[in-house]
Amino acid sequence: MGNRVLVIERNGFAPGRPAWPPYPADDADDEVRIAHDSLTAWRTAREWRPDVAIVRTDLLAVRDVALLRGLADNPSGPPPALVLIAACDDTELLLDAVRAGARGFLSPGTSAESVRKATRTVLDGGAHLGPEAADRLLGNATSREAPDGGAPAHPAASTPAVPRPYAPSPAPSSARG
């Protein structure tokens, strides 16, 4: 038996708009349902209890993070694994998506194979970061600028990266001098 996959297409449906392949068509064992708005997605998640929810939107917004929180807070059973497909130019908003439970992050235009890989990874309990999300999160975590213009925010930022051999710390001395 396959997985239950809920695809939430937040960009809306427009006649004549090319269909986005939300999930690889050759995963015949998986059952896929599609929602085009938050209310339908929330109701479907409560009633159908998907294994994974893939939220696709062009640009991540506060409403998308609220949807992720609503999907993760599922009183009818275990919450679905969450994959987000969105562009994001706001690191705090991306971190809010992480806090809301998203474990997979991909950019718009992602191939069906990448969607499959991210979905399988989060279903197995892992996390999957596409290049854009990884750059945004890692760039924020390793920022070399000081918040107030003083010393670097990251102490190692002012020194070049030099490989150092591993050496265990010496045991604390009990002698007092």
MODELLER restraints for C-alpha pairs under 7 A, 6 or more apart:
rsr = mdl.restraints
at = mdl.atoms
rsr.add(forms.Gaussian(group=physical.xy_distance, feature=features.Distance(at['CA:1:A'], at['CA:29:A']), mean=6.09, stdev=0.5))
rsr.add(forms.Gaussian(group=physical.xy_distance, feature=features.Distance(at['CA:2:A'], at['CA:29:A']), mean=4.43, stdev=0.5))
rsr.add(forms.Gaussian(group=physical.xy_distance, feature=features.Distance(at['CA:2:A'], at['CA:30:A']), mean=4.24, stdev=0.5))
rsr.add(forms.Gaussian(group=physical.xy_distance, feature=features.Distance(at['CA:2:A'], at['CA:31:A']), mean=6.84, stdev=0.5))
rsr.add(forms.Gaussian(group=physical.xy_distance, feature=features.Distance(at['CA:3:A'], at['CA:30:A']), mean=4.72, stdev=0.5))
rsr.add(forms.Gaussian(group=physical.xy_distance, feature=features.Distance(at['CA:3:A'], at['CA:31:A']), mean=6.26, stdev=0.5))
rsr.add(forms.Gaussian(group=physical.xy_distance, feature=features.Distance(at['CA:3:A'], at['CA:51:A']), mean=5.97, stdev=0.5))
rsr.add(forms.Gaussian(group=physical.xy_distance, feature=features.Distance(at['CA:4:A'], at['CA:30:A']), mean=5.93, stdev=0.5))
rsr.add(forms.Gaussian(group=physical.xy_distance, feature=features.Distance(at['CA:4:A'], at['CA:31:A']), mean=4.98, stdev=0.5))
rsr.add(forms.Gaussian(group=physical.xy_distance, feature=features.Distance(at['CA:4:A'], at['CA:32:A']), mean=6.09, stdev=0.5))
rsr.add(forms.Gaussian(group=physical.xy_distance, feature=features.Distance(at['CA:4:A'], at['CA:50:A']), mean=4.64, stdev=0.5))
rsr.add(forms.Gaussian(group=physical.xy_distance, feature=features.Distance(at['CA:4:A'], at['CA:51:A']), mean=5.12, stdev=0.5))
rsr.add(forms.Gaussian(group=physical.xy_distance, feature=features.Distance(at['CA:4:A'], at['CA:52:A']), mean=6.60, stdev=0.5))
rsr.add(forms.Gaussian(group=physical.xy_distance, feature=features.Distance(at['CA:5:A'], at['CA:30:A']), mean=6.90, stdev=0.5))
rsr.add(forms.Gaussian(group=physical.xy_distance, feature=features.Distance(at['CA:5:A'], at['CA:31:A']), mean=6.05, stdev=0.5))
rsr.add(forms.Gaussian(group=physical.xy_distance, feature=features.Distance(at['CA:5:A'], at['CA:32:A']), mean=4.71, stdev=0.5))
rsr.add(forms.Gaussian(group=physical.xy_distance, feature=features.Distance(at['CA:5:A'], at['CA:33:A']), mean=6.39, stdev=0.5))
rsr.add(forms.Gaussian(group=physical.xy_distance, feature=features.Distance(at['CA:5:A'], at['CA:50:A']), mean=5.62, stdev=0.5))
rsr.add(forms.Gaussian(group=physical.xy_distance, feature=features.Distance(at['CA:5:A'], at['CA:51:A']), mean=6.16, stdev=0.5))
rsr.add(forms.Gaussian(group=physical.xy_distance, feature=features.Distance(at['CA:5:A'], at['CA:52:A']), mean=5.16, stdev=0.5))
rsr.add(forms.Gaussian(group=physical.xy_distance, feature=features.Distance(at['CA:5:A'], at['CA:53:A']), mean=5.88, stdev=0.5))
rsr.add(forms.Gaussian(group=physical.xy_distance, feature=features.Distance(at['CA:6:A'], at['CA:32:A']), mean=5.85, stdev=0.5))
rsr.add(forms.Gaussian(group=physical.xy_distance, feature=features.Distance(at['CA:6:A'], at['CA:33:A']), mean=5.01, stdev=0.5))
rsr.add(forms.Gaussian(group=physical.xy_distance, feature=features.Distance(at['CA:6:A'], at['CA:34:A']), mean=5.85, stdev=0.5))
rsr.add(forms.Gaussian(group=physical.xy_distance, feature=features.Distance(at['CA:6:A'], at['CA:50:A']), mean=6.03, stdev=0.5))
rsr.add(forms.Gaussian(group=physical.xy_distance, feature=features.Distance(at['CA:6:A'], at['CA:52:A']), mean=6.30, stdev=0.5))
rsr.add(forms.Gaussian(group=physical.xy_distance, feature=features.Distance(at['CA:6:A'], at['CA:53:A']), mean=4.61, stdev=0.5))
rsr.add(forms.Gaussian(group=physical.xy_distance, feature=features.Distance(at['CA:6:A'], at['CA:54:A']), mean=6.20, stdev=0.5))
rsr.add(forms.Gaussian(group=physical.xy_distance, feature=features.Distance(at['CA:7:A'], at['CA:22:A']), mean=6.69, stdev=0.5))
rsr.add(forms.Gaussian(group=physical.xy_distance, feature=features.Distance(at['CA:7:A'], at['CA:33:A']), mean=6.17, stdev=0.5))
rsr.add(forms.Gaussian(group=physical.xy_distance, feature=features.Distance(at['CA:7:A'], at['CA:34:A']), mean=4.73, stdev=0.5))
rsr.add(forms.Gaussian(group=physical.xy_distance, feature=features.Distance(at['CA:7:A'], at['CA:35:A']), mean=6.24, stdev=0.5))
rsr.add(forms.Gaussian(group=physical.xy_distance, feature=features.Distance(at['CA:7:A'], at['CA:53:A']), mean=5.77, stdev=0.5))
rsr.add(forms.Gaussian(group=physical.xy_distance, feature=features.Distance(at['CA:7:A'], at['CA:54:A']), mean=4.76, stdev=0.5))
rsr.add(forms.Gaussian(group=physical.xy_distance, feature=features.Distance(at['CA:7:A'], at['CA:55:A']), mean=6.10, stdev=0.5))
rsr.add(forms.Gaussian(group=physical.xy_distance, feature=features.Distance(at['CA:8:A'], at['CA:34:A']), mean=5.82, stdev=0.5))
rsr.add(forms.Gaussian(group=physical.xy_distance, feature=features.Distance(at['CA:8:A'], at['CA:35:A']), mean=4.79, stdev=0.5))
rsr.add(forms.Gaussian(group=physical.xy_distance, feature=features.Distance(at['CA:8:A'], at['CA:36:A']), mean=5.79, stdev=0.5))
rsr.add(forms.Gaussian(group=physical.xy_distance, feature=features.Distance(at['CA:8:A'], at['CA:41:A']), mean=6.37, stdev=0.5))
rsr.add(forms.Gaussian(group=physical.xy_distance, feature=features.Distance(at['CA:8:A'], at['CA:54:A']), mean=6.01, stdev=0.5))
rsr.add(forms.Gaussian(group=physical.xy_distance, feature=features.Distance(at['CA:8:A'], at['CA:55:A']), mean=4.72, stdev=0.5))
rsr.add(forms.Gaussian(group=physical.xy_distance, feature=features.Distance(at['CA:8:A'], at['CA:56:A']), mean=6.02, stdev=0.5))
rsr.add(forms.Gaussian(group=physical.xy_distance, feature=features.Distance(at['CA:9:A'], at['CA:35:A']), mean=6.21, stdev=0.5))
rsr.add(forms.Gaussian(group=physical.xy_distance, feature=features.Distance(at['CA:9:A'], at['CA:36:A']), mean=4.94, stdev=0.5))
rsr.add(forms.Gaussian(group=physical.xy_distance, feature=features.Distance(at['CA:9:A'], at['CA:55:A']), mean=6.37, stdev=0.5))
rsr.add(forms.Gaussian(group=physical.xy_distance, feature=features.Distance(at['CA:9:A'], at['CA:56:A']), mean=5.13, stdev=0.5))
rsr.add(forms.Gaussian(group=physical.xy_distance, feature=features.Distance(at['CA:9:A'], at['CA:57:A']), mean=6.50, stdev=0.5))
rsr.add(forms.Gaussian(group=physical.xy_distance, feature=features.Distance(at['CA:10:A'], at['CA:36:A']), mean=5.81, stdev=0.5))
rsr.add(forms.Gaussian(group=physical.xy_distance, feature=features.Distance(at['CA:10:A'], at['CA:37:A']), mean=6.04, stdev=0.5))
rsr.add(forms.Gaussian(group=physical.xy_distance, feature=features.Distance(at['CA:10:A'], at['CA:56:A']), mean=5.81, stdev=0.5))
rsr.add(forms.Gaussian(group=physical.xy_distance, feature=features.Distance(at['CA:10:A'], at['CA:57:A']), mean=4.92, stdev=0.5))
rsr.add(forms.Gaussian(group=physical.xy_distance, feature=features.Distance(at['CA:11:A'], at['CA:57:A']), mean=5.44, stdev=0.5))
rsr.add(forms.Gaussian(group=physical.xy_distance, feature=features.Distance(at['CA:11:A'], at['CA:58:A']), mean=6.56, stdev=0.5))
rsr.add(forms.Gaussian(group=physical.xy_distance, feature=features.Distance(at['CA:12:A'], at['CA:36:A']), mean=5.81, stdev=0.5))
rsr.add(forms.Gaussian(group=physical.xy_distance, feature=features.Distance(at['CA:13:A'], at['CA:36:A']), mean=6.91, stdev=0.5))
rsr.add(forms.Gaussian(group=physical.xy_distance, feature=features.Distance(at['CA:21:A'], at['CA:112:A']), mean=6.62, stdev=0.5))
rsr.add(forms.Gaussian(group=physical.xy_distance, feature=features.Distance(at['CA:23:A'], at['CA:112:A']), mean=6.03, stdev=0.5))
rsr.add(forms.Gaussian(group=physical.xy_distance, feature=features.Distance(at['CA:23:A'], at['CA:115:A']), mean=6.66, stdev=0.5))
rsr.add(forms.Gaussian(group=physical.xy_distance, feature=features.Distance(at['CA:23:A'], at['CA:116:A']), mean=6.87, stdev=0.5))
rsr.add(forms.Gaussian(group=physical.xy_distance, feature=features.Distance(at['CA:24:A'], at['CA:112:A']), mean=5.23, stdev=0.5))
rsr.add(forms.Gaussian(group=physical.xy_distance, feature=features.Distance(at['CA:24:A'], at['CA:113:A']), mean=6.84, stdev=0.5))
rsr.add(forms.Gaussian(group=physical.xy_distance, feature=features.Distance(at['CA:24:A'], at['CA:116:A']), mean=6.52, stdev=0.5))
rsr.add(forms.Gaussian(group=physical.xy_distance, feature=features.Distance(at['CA:35:A'], at['CA:41:A']), mean=5.25, stdev=0.5))
rsr.add(forms.Gaussian(group=physical.xy_distance, feature=features.Distance(at['CA:38:A'], at['CA:67:A']), mean=6.33, stdev=0.5))
rsr.add(forms.Gaussian(group=physical.xy_distance, feature=features.Distance(at['CA:42:A'], at['CA:70:A']), mean=6.87, stdev=0.5))
rsr.add(forms.Gaussian(group=physical.xy_distance, feature=features.Distance(at['CA:42:A'], at['CA:71:A']), mean=6.31, stdev=0.5))
rsr.add(forms.Gaussian(group=physical.xy_distance, feature=features.Distance(at['CA:45:A'], at['CA:71:A']), mean=6.73, stdev=0.5))
rsr.add(forms.Gaussian(group=physical.xy_distance, feature=features.Distance(at['CA:46:A'], at['CA:74:A']), mean=6.52, stdev=0.5))
rsr.add(forms.Gaussian(group=physical.xy_distance, feature=features.Distance(at['CA:46:A'], at['CA:76:A']), mean=6.00, stdev=0.5))
rsr.add(forms.Gaussian(group=physical.xy_distance, feature=features.Distance(at['CA:49:A'], at['CA:77:A']), mean=6.89, stdev=0.5))
rsr.add(forms.Gaussian(group=physical.xy_distance, feature=features.Distance(at['CA:50:A'], at['CA:80:A']), mean=5.77, stdev=0.5))
rsr.add(forms.Gaussian(group=physical.xy_distance, feature=features.Distance(at['CA:51:A'], at['CA:80:A']), mean=4.72, stdev=0.5))
rsr.add(forms.Gaussian(group=physical.xy_distance, feature=features.Distance(at['CA:51:A'], at['CA:81:A']), mean=6.24, stdev=0.5))
rsr.add(forms.Gaussian(group=physical.xy_distance, feature=features.Distance(at['CA:52:A'], at['CA:80:A']), mean=4.53, stdev=0.5))
rsr.add(forms.Gaussian(group=physical.xy_distance, feature=features.Distance(at['CA:52:A'], at['CA:81:A']), mean=4.44, stdev=0.5))
rsr.add(forms.Gaussian(group=physical.xy_distance, feature=features.Distance(at['CA:52:A'], at['CA:82:A']), mean=5.82, stdev=0.5))
rsr.add(forms.Gaussian(group=physical.xy_distance, feature=features.Distance(at['CA:52:A'], at['CA:123:A']), mean=6.94, stdev=0.5))
rsr.add(forms.Gaussian(group=physical.xy_distance, feature=features.Distance(at['CA:53:A'], at['CA:80:A']), mean=5.99, stdev=0.5))
rsr.add(forms.Gaussian(group=physical.xy_distance, feature=features.Distance(at['CA:53:A'], at['CA:81:A']), mean=6.21, stdev=0.5))
rsr.add(forms.Gaussian(group=physical.xy_distance, feature=features.Distance(at['CA:53:A'], at['CA:82:A']), mean=5.10, stdev=0.5))
rsr.add(forms.Gaussian(group=physical.xy_distance, feature=features.Distance(at['CA:53:A'], at['CA:83:A']), mean=6.25, stdev=0.5))
rsr.add(forms.Gaussian(group=physical.xy_distance, feature=features.Distance(at['CA:54:A'], at['CA:82:A']), mean=6.06, stdev=0.5))
rsr.add(forms.Gaussian(group=physical.xy_distance, feature=features.Distance(at['CA:54:A'], at['CA:83:A']), mean=4.69, stdev=0.5))
rsr.add(forms.Gaussian(group=physical.xy_distance, feature=features.Distance(at['CA:54:A'], at['CA:84:A']), mean=5.86, stdev=0.5))
rsr.add(forms.Gaussian(group=physical.xy_distance, feature=features.Distance(at['CA:55:A'], at['CA:83:A']), mean=6.21, stdev=0.5))
rsr.add(forms.Gaussian(group=physical.xy_distance, feature=features.Distance(at['CA:55:A'], at['CA:84:A']), mean=4.90, stdev=0.5))
rsr.add(forms.Gaussian(group=physical.xy_distance, feature=features.Distance(at['CA:55:A'], at['CA:85:A']), mean=6.05, stdev=0.5))
rsr.add(forms.Gaussian(group=physical.xy_distance, feature=features.Distance(at['CA:56:A'], at['CA:84:A']), mean=6.05, stdev=0.5))
rsr.add(forms.Gaussian(group=physical.xy_distance, feature=features.Distance(at['CA:56:A'], at['CA:85:A']), mean=4.60, stdev=0.5))
rsr.add(forms.Gaussian(group=physical.xy_distance, feature=features.Distance(at['CA:56:A'], at['CA:86:A']), mean=6.00, stdev=0.5))
rsr.add(forms.Gaussian(group=physical.xy_distance, feature=features.Distance(at['CA:57:A'], at['CA:85:A']), mean=6.33, stdev=0.5))
rsr.add(forms.Gaussian(group=physical.xy_distance, feature=features.Distance(at['CA:57:A'], at['CA:86:A']), mean=5.13, stdev=0.5))
rsr.add(forms.Gaussian(group=physical.xy_distance, feature=features.Distance(at['CA:58:A'], at['CA:86:A']), mean=5.25, stdev=0.5))
rsr.add(forms.Gaussian(group=physical.xy_distance, feature=features.Distance(at['CA:58:A'], at['CA:87:A']), mean=5.95, stdev=0.5))
rsr.add(forms.Gaussian(group=physical.xy_distance, feature=features.Distance(at['CA:58:A'], at['CA:108:A']), mean=6.51, stdev=0.5))
rsr.add(forms.Gaussian(group=physical.xy_distance, feature=features.Distance(at['CA:59:A'], at['CA:86:A']), mean=5.37, stdev=0.5))
rsr.add(forms.Gaussian(group=physical.xy_distance, feature=features.Distance(at['CA:59:A'], at['CA:87:A']), mean=4.73, stdev=0.5))
rsr.add(forms.Gaussian(group=physical.xy_distance, feature=features.Distance(at['CA:59:A'], at['CA:88:A']), mean=5.73, stdev=0.5))
rsr.add(forms.Gaussian(group=physical.xy_distance, feature=features.Distance(at['CA:60:A'], at['CA:86:A']), mean=5.59, stdev=0.5))
rsr.add(forms.Gaussian(group=physical.xy_distance, feature=features.Distance(at['CA:60:A'], at['CA:87:A']), mean=6.06, stdev=0.5))
rsr.add(forms.Gaussian(group=physical.xy_distance, feature=features.Distance(at['CA:60:A'], at['CA:88:A']), mean=5.35, stdev=0.5))
rsr.add(forms.Gaussian(group=physical.xy_distance, feature=features.Distance(at['CA:65:A'], at['CA:96:A']), mean=6.70, stdev=0.5))
rsr.add(forms.Gaussian(group=physical.xy_distance, feature=features.Distance(at['CA:65:A'], at['CA:97:A']), mean=5.35, stdev=0.5))
rsr.add(forms.Gaussian(group=physical.xy_distance, feature=features.Distance(at['CA:65:A'], at['CA:100:A']), mean=6.66, stdev=0.5))
rsr.add(forms.Gaussian(group=physical.xy_distance, feature=features.Distance(at['CA:68:A'], at['CA:100:A']), mean=5.84, stdev=0.5))
rsr.add(forms.Gaussian(group=physical.xy_distance, feature=features.Distance(at['CA:68:A'], at['CA:101:A']), mean=6.89, stdev=0.5))
rsr.add(forms.Gaussian(group=physical.xy_distance, feature=features.Distance(at['CA:69:A'], at['CA:100:A']), mean=4.85, stdev=0.5))
rsr.add(forms.Gaussian(group=physical.xy_distance, feature=features.Distance(at['CA:69:A'], at['CA:101:A']), mean=6.99, stdev=0.5))
rsr.add(forms.Gaussian(group=physical.xy_distance, feature=features.Distance(at['CA:71:A'], at['CA:79:A']), mean=6.64, stdev=0.5))
rsr.add(forms.Gaussian(group=physical.xy_distance, feature=features.Distance(at['CA:72:A'], at['CA:79:A']), mean=4.95, stdev=0.5))
rsr.add(forms.Gaussian(group=physical.xy_distance, feature=features.Distance(at['CA:72:A'], at['CA:80:A']), mean=6.61, stdev=0.5))
rsr.add(forms.Gaussian(group=physical.xy_distance, feature=features.Distance(at['CA:72:A'], at['CA:101:A']), mean=6.28, stdev=0.5))
rsr.add(forms.Gaussian(group=physical.xy_distance, feature=features.Distance(at['CA:73:A'], at['CA:79:A']), mean=6.51, stdev=0.5))
rsr.add(forms.Gaussian(group=physical.xy_distance, feature=features.Distance(at['CA:81:A'], at['CA:122:A']), mean=6.00, stdev=0.5))
rsr.add(forms.Gaussian(group=physical.xy_distance, feature=features.Distance(at['CA:81:A'], at['CA:123:A']), mean=6.04, stdev=0.5))
rsr.add(forms.Gaussian(group=physical.xy_distance, feature=features.Distance(at['CA:82:A'], at['CA:101:A']), mean=6.60, stdev=0.5))
rsr.add(forms.Gaussian(group=physical.xy_distance, feature=features.Distance(at['CA:82:A'], at['CA:102:A']), mean=4.65, stdev=0.5))
rsr.add(forms.Gaussian(group=physical.xy_distance, feature=features.Distance(at['CA:82:A'], at['CA:103:A']), mean=5.75, stdev=0.5))
rsr.add(forms.Gaussian(group=physical.xy_distance, feature=features.Distance(at['CA:82:A'], at['CA:104:A']), mean=6.42, stdev=0.5))
rsr.add(forms.Gaussian(group=physical.xy_distance, feature=features.Distance(at['CA:83:A'], at['CA:102:A']), mean=5.78, stdev=0.5))
rsr.add(forms.Gaussian(group=physical.xy_distance, feature=features.Distance(at['CA:83:A'], at['CA:103:A']), mean=6.00, stdev=0.5))
rsr.add(forms.Gaussian(group=physical.xy_distance, feature=features.Distance(at['CA:83:A'], at['CA:104:A']), mean=4.23, stdev=0.5))
rsr.add(forms.Gaussian(group=physical.xy_distance, feature=features.Distance(at['CA:83:A'], at['CA:105:A']), mean=5.90, stdev=0.5))
rsr.add(forms.Gaussian(group=physical.xy_distance, feature=features.Distance(at['CA:83:A'], at['CA:119:A']), mean=6.79, stdev=0.5))
rsr.add(forms.Gaussian(group=physical.xy_distance, feature=features.Distance(at['CA:84:A'], at['CA:102:A']), mean=6.62, stdev=0.5))
rsr.add(forms.Gaussian(group=physical.xy_distance, feature=features.Distance(at['CA:84:A'], at['CA:104:A']), mean=5.88, stdev=0.5))
rsr.add(forms.Gaussian(group=physical.xy_distance, feature=features.Distance(at['CA:84:A'], at['CA:105:A']), mean=4.89, stdev=0.5))
rsr.add(forms.Gaussian(group=physical.xy_distance, feature=features.Distance(at['CA:84:A'], at['CA:106:A']), mean=6.23, stdev=0.5))
rsr.add(forms.Gaussian(group=physical.xy_distance, feature=features.Distance(at['CA:85:A'], at['CA:105:A']), mean=5.85, stdev=0.5))
rsr.add(forms.Gaussian(group=physical.xy_distance, feature=features.Distance(at['CA:85:A'], at['CA:106:A']), mean=4.59, stdev=0.5))
rsr.add(forms.Gaussian(group=physical.xy_distance, feature=features.Distance(at['CA:85:A'], at['CA:107:A']), mean=5.34, stdev=0.5))
rsr.add(forms.Gaussian(group=physical.xy_distance, feature=features.Distance(at['CA:85:A'], at['CA:108:A']), mean=5.83, stdev=0.5))
rsr.add(forms.Gaussian(group=physical.xy_distance, feature=features.Distance(at['CA:86:A'], at['CA:106:A']), mean=6.42, stdev=0.5))
rsr.add(forms.Gaussian(group=physical.xy_distance, feature=features.Distance(at['CA:86:A'], at['CA:107:A']), mean=5.15, stdev=0.5))
rsr.add(forms.Gaussian(group=physical.xy_distance, feature=features.Distance(at['CA:86:A'], at['CA:108:A']), mean=5.44, stdev=0.5))
rsr.add(forms.Gaussian(group=physical.xy_distance, feature=features.Distance(at['CA:87:A'], at['CA:107:A']), mean=5.51, stdev=0.5))
rsr.add(forms.Gaussian(group=physical.xy_distance, feature=features.Distance(at['CA:87:A'], at['CA:108:A']), mean=6.29, stdev=0.5))
rsr.add(forms.Gaussian(group=physical.xy_distance, feature=features.Distance(at['CA:88:A'], at['CA:94:A']), mean=6.82, stdev=0.5))
rsr.add(forms.Gaussian(group=physical.xy_distance, feature=features.Distance(at['CA:91:A'], at['CA:136:A']), mean=6.27, stdev=0.5))
rsr.add(forms.Gaussian(group=physical.xy_distance, feature=features.Distance(at['CA:91:A'], at['CA:137:A']), mean=6.72, stdev=0.5))
rsr.add(forms.Gaussian(group=physical.xy_distance, feature=features.Distance(at['CA:103:A'], at['CA:122:A']), mean=6.04, stdev=0.5))
rsr.add(forms.Gaussian(group=physical.xy_distance, feature=features.Distance(at['CA:103:A'], at['CA:127:A']), mean=4.76, stdev=0.5))
rsr.add(forms.Gaussian(group=physical.xy_distance, feature=features.Distance(at['CA:103:A'], at['CA:128:A']), mean=6.36, stdev=0.5))
rsr.add(forms.Gaussian(group=physical.xy_distance, feature=features.Distance(at['CA:104:A'], at['CA:118:A']), mean=5.88, stdev=0.5))
rsr.add(forms.Gaussian(group=physical.xy_distance, feature=features.Distance(at['CA:104:A'], at['CA:122:A']), mean=6.38, stdev=0.5))
rsr.add(forms.Gaussian(group=physical.xy_distance, feature=features.Distance(at['CA:104:A'], at['CA:127:A']), mean=5.54, stdev=0.5))
rsr.add(forms.Gaussian(group=physical.xy_distance, feature=features.Distance(at['CA:104:A'], at['CA:128:A']), mean=4.54, stdev=0.5))
rsr.add(forms.Gaussian(group=physical.xy_distance, feature=features.Distance(at['CA:104:A'], at['CA:129:A']), mean=5.88, stdev=0.5))
rsr.add(forms.Gaussian(group=physical.xy_distance, feature=features.Distance(at['CA:105:A'], at['CA:128:A']), mean=6.18, stdev=0.5))
rsr.add(forms.Gaussian(group=physical.xy_distance, feature=features.Distance(at['CA:105:A'], at['CA:129:A']), mean=4.96, stdev=0.5))
rsr.add(forms.Gaussian(group=physical.xy_distance, feature=features.Distance(at['CA:105:A'], at['CA:130:A']), mean=5.70, stdev=0.5))
rsr.add(forms.Gaussian(group=physical.xy_distance, feature=features.Distance(at['CA:105:A'], at['CA:133:A']), mean=6.28, stdev=0.5))
rsr.add(forms.Gaussian(group=physical.xy_distance, feature=features.Distance(at['CA:106:A'], at['CA:129:A']), mean=6.51, stdev=0.5))
rsr.add(forms.Gaussian(group=physical.xy_distance, feature=features.Distance(at['CA:106:A'], at['CA:130:A']), mean=4.74, stdev=0.5))
rsr.add(forms.Gaussian(group=physical.xy_distance, feature=features.Distance(at['CA:107:A'], at['CA:130:A']), mean=6.65, stdev=0.5))
rsr.add(forms.Gaussian(group=physical.xy_distance, feature=features.Distance(at['CA:107:A'], at['CA:132:A']), mean=6.57, stdev=0.5))
rsr.add(forms.Gaussian(group=physical.xy_distance, feature=features.Distance(at['CA:118:A'], at['CA:128:A']), mean=5.45, stdev=0.5))
rsr.add(forms.Gaussian(group=physical.xy_distance, feature=features.Distance(at['CA:121:A'], at['CA:127:A']), mean=6.23, stdev=0.5))
rsr.add(forms.Gaussian(group=physical.xy_distance, feature=features.Distance(at['CA:121:A'], at['CA:128:A']), mean=6.50, stdev=0.5))
rsr.add(forms.Gaussian(group=physical.xy_distance, feature=features.Distance(at['CA:122:A'], at['CA:128:A']), mean=6.94, stdev=0.5))
rsr.add(forms.Gaussian(group=physical.xy_distance, feature=features.Distance(at['CA:142:A'], at['CA:154:A']), mean=6.87, stdev=0.5))
rsr.add(forms.Gaussian(group=physical.xy_distance, feature=features.Distance(at['CA:143:A'], at['CA:153:A']), mean=6.95, stdev=0.5))
rsr.add(forms.Gaussian(group=physical.xy_distance, feature=features.Distance(at['CA:143:A'], at['CA:154:A']), mean=6.93, stdev=0.5))
rsr.add(forms.Gaussian(group=physical.xy_distance, feature=features.Distance(at['CA:144:A'], at['CA:152:A']), mean=5.85, stdev=0.5))
rsr.add(forms.Gaussian(group=physical.xy_distance, feature=features.Distance(at['CA:144:A'], at['CA:153:A']), mean=6.11, stdev=0.5))
rsr.add(forms.Gaussian(group=physical.xy_distance, feature=features.Distance(at['CA:144:A'], at['CA:154:A']), mean=6.03, stdev=0.5))
rsr.add(forms.Gaussian(group=physical.xy_distance, feature=features.Distance(at['CA:144:A'], at['CA:157:A']), mean=5.33, stdev=0.5))
rsr.add(forms.Gaussian(group=physical.xy_distance, feature=features.Distance(at['CA:145:A'], at['CA:152:A']), mean=5.46, stdev=0.5))
rsr.add(forms.Gaussian(group=physical.xy_distance, feature=features.Distance(at['CA:145:A'], at['CA:153:A']), mean=5.91, stdev=0.5))
rsr.add(forms.Gaussian(group=physical.xy_distance, feature=features.Distance(at['CA:146:A'], at['CA:152:A']), mean=4.29, stdev=0.5))
rsr.add(forms.Gaussian(group=physical.xy_distance, feature=features.Distance(at['CA:146:A'], at['CA:153:A']), mean=4.46, stdev=0.5))
rsr.add(forms.Gaussian(group=physical.xy_distance, feature=features.Distance(at['CA:147:A'], at['CA:153:A']), mean=6.39, stdev=0.5))
rsr.add(forms.Gaussian(group=physical.xy_distance, feature=features.Distance(at['CA:152:A'], at['CA:158:A']), mean=6.74, stdev=0.5))
